[in-house]
Amino acid sequence: ALPPATLQYANGFLGLPLDVALRCVALLGPGAYLAFAGVCRDAHRLVQAPYHARHLRALRDDLRCFHSRASYADDVLGIALDVTLHPKFARVAGIASTFDLLSAAAFHGDGVRAAPWGERFTHWLPLYITADHFRRALPHFRRSVAVLASHALCDATLHLPDTDWGDAQAMAALGLPLGFASHAARRADL
């Protein structure tokens, strides 16, 4: 049985009866399941129901770097990106990913540049997994976004362009509202 607080919030979620809401959540894949838990407080409480809590913990335990096996609690995790540049204009022509999880230490410290099946990559982008993970990932995220958005991708060592981009330039290049980075940082404090 669900605790009264969970029952109260789950009954109000999108106006669905509790059993229907729980069944819908059970159909989500691992990535969608974790993303759904972060949508709002009601979704988080629904996912925390005993019916789903074990499943969520198992999914989080599986979030590990393919190289070092570090968890999201041990290091900042992200995805490897293969950025190809247009040969004539030296601008980004495409970005691809295998979506294998890689730690910041493996990318920056160990120099890992190949996915488990040998696919080469050039860049790394941290992910939002939990609020604590996001606090630790935010400096890496800002740096990665600045590099990707600058179109000044000279080599795989991730040197920033000569001009140091701030949040405003990086967010504008991505088409995000100016206050996005500070809003995301405040949300991580919740």
C-alpha positions in Angstrom: 0.0 0.0 0.0 1.1 3.5 -0.7 1.8 6.0 2.1 -0.9 8.7 2.4 1.3 11.5 1.1 2.2 9.5 -2.1 -1.5 8.6 -2.6 -2.6 12.2 -2.2 -0.1 13.4 -4.9 -0.5 10.5 -7.3 -4.3 10.8 -7.4 -3.9 14.4 -8.5 -1.3 13.7 -11.2 -2.8 14.6 -14.5 -6.2 13.7 -13.1 -5.4 10.0 -13.5 -6.5 7.3 -11.0 -3.5 6.0 -9.0 -3.5 2.6 -10.6 -3.5 4.0 -14.1 -0.7 6.5 -13.2 1.4 3.7 -11.8 0.9 1.5 -14.8 1.8 4.4 -17.2 5.0 5.0 -15.2 5.8 1.3 -15.3 5.8 1.4 -19.2 8.6 4.0 -19.3 12.1 3.0 -20.5 15.1 3.7 -18.2 15.9 7.1 -19.6 12.3 8.3 -19.7 11.7 6.9 -16.2 14.5 9.0 -14.7 13.5 12.0 -16.7 9.9 11.7 -15.6 11.0 11.6 -12.0 12.6 15.0 -12.5 9.6 16.7 -14.2 7.9 18.0 -11.1 7.3 17.2 -7.5 4.2 15.2 -8.1 6.0 13.0 -10.7 8.9 12.5 -8.3 6.5 11.4 -5.5 4.7 9.1 -7.9 8.0 7.5 -8.9 9.0 7.2 -5.2 6.0 5.0 -4.5 7.2 1.6 -3.2 5.9 0.0 -6.4 8.6 2.0 -8.3 11.2 2.9 -5.8 13.1 -0.4 -6.1 13.1 -0.1 -9.9 14.3 3.5 -9.8 17.2 2.6 -7.4 18.2 -0.3 -9.8 18.2 2.1 -12.7 20.3 4.6 -10.9 22.7 1.9 -9.8 23.2 1.0 -13.5 24.3 4.5 -14.4 28.0 3.9 -14.6 30.9 5.0 -16.8 31.7 2.3 -19.3 35.4 2.9 -18.9 36.0 3.4 -15.1 32.7 1.9 -13.8 32.4 5.1 -11.7 28.8 5.9 -10.7 27.1 9.3 -11.0 27.7 9.7 -7.2 31.4 9.1 -7.7 32.0 11.4 -10.7 30.3 13.6 -13.2 28.8 11.4 -16.0 28.0 12.5 -19.5 27.9 11.3 -23.1 30.6 11.2 -25.7 30.0 13.3 -28.8 31.6 12.9 -32.2 31.7 16.4 -33.7 32.5 16.6 -37.4 33.5 19.9 -38.9 32.7 21.1 -42.4 36.0 20.8 -44.3 35.6 24.2 -46.1 34.1 26.4 -43.4 35.5 24.8 -40.2 32.1 24.9 -38.7 30.1 22.1 -37.1 28.7 19.8 -39.8 27.3 17.2 -37.5 27.2 15.8 -34.0 26.6 12.1 -33.2 26.7 10.0 -30.0 26.5 6.4 -29.0 24.9 7.6 -25.7 27.3 5.4 -23.7 28.0 7.0 -20.3 31.5 8.3 -19.7 32.9 10.0 -16.6 34.6 13.4 -16.6 37.7 11.7 -15.2 37.8 9.2 -18.0 37.4 11.8 -20.7 39.6 14.6 -19.3 42.0 12.6 -17.2 42.4 9.2 -18.9 41.9 10.6 -22.5 39.3 8.0 -23.5 38.3 8.8 -27.1 36.6 5.5 -28.2 33.2 4.0 -27.2 33.0 0.4 -26.0 32.5 -0.8 -29.6 35.4 1.3 -31.0 33.4 4.3 -32.3 35.7 7.3 -32.1 34.5 10.6 -30.4 36.0 14.0 -29.9 33.9 15.8 -27.2 31.9 15.2 -24.0 28.7 16.6 -22.7 27.7 16.1 -19.0 24.1 15.0 -18.2 21.6 16.0 -15.6 20.9 12.9 -13.4 20.1 14.3 -10.0 20.2 17.7 -8.4 23.5 16.9 -6.7 25.0 15.5 -9.9 23.9 18.7 -11.7 25.6 21.0 -9.2 28.9 19.1 -9.9 28.2 18.9 -13.7 27.3 22.6 -14.2 30.9 23.8 -14.7 31.6 21.0 -17.1 28.3 21.7 -18.9 29.1 25.4 -19.3 32.5 24.6 -20.7 31.2 21.9 -23.1 28.4 24.2 -24.3 30.8 27.1 -24.9 33.1 24.8 -26.9 30.3 23.3 -29.0 28.5 26.7 -29.5 31.6 28.6 -30.5 32.2 26.6 -33.6 35.9 27.1 -32.8 36.6 23.4 -32.4 40.3 23.3 -33.1 41.2 19.9 -31.6 40.0 17.2 -29.2 41.7 18.8 -26.2 38.7 21.1 -25.6 40.6 24.3 -25.4 38.2 27.2 -25.2 38.3 29.9 -27.9 40.4 33.0 -27.3 37.3 34.9 -25.9 36.0 33.3 -22.8 32.2 32.8 -23.2 29.9 33.5 -20.4 26.5 32.0 -19.7 24.8 34.6 -21.8 26.8 33.8 -25.0 26.5 30.1 -24.5 22.8 30.1 -23.8 22.1 32.5 -26.7 24.0 30.2 -29.1 21.8 27.3 -28.0 18.7 29.4 -28.3 18.0 29.2 -24.6 16.6 32.0 -22.5 19.2 34.2 -20.8 18.4 33.1 -17.3 18.5 29.4 -18.1 21.8 28.5 -16.4 20.9 30.4 -13.2 17.4 28.9 -13.2 18.8 25.4 -13.7 21.2 26.0 -10.8 18.4 27.2 -8.5 16.3 24.1 -9.5 19.2 21.9 -8.4 19.0 23.4 -5.0 15.4 22.1 -4.6 
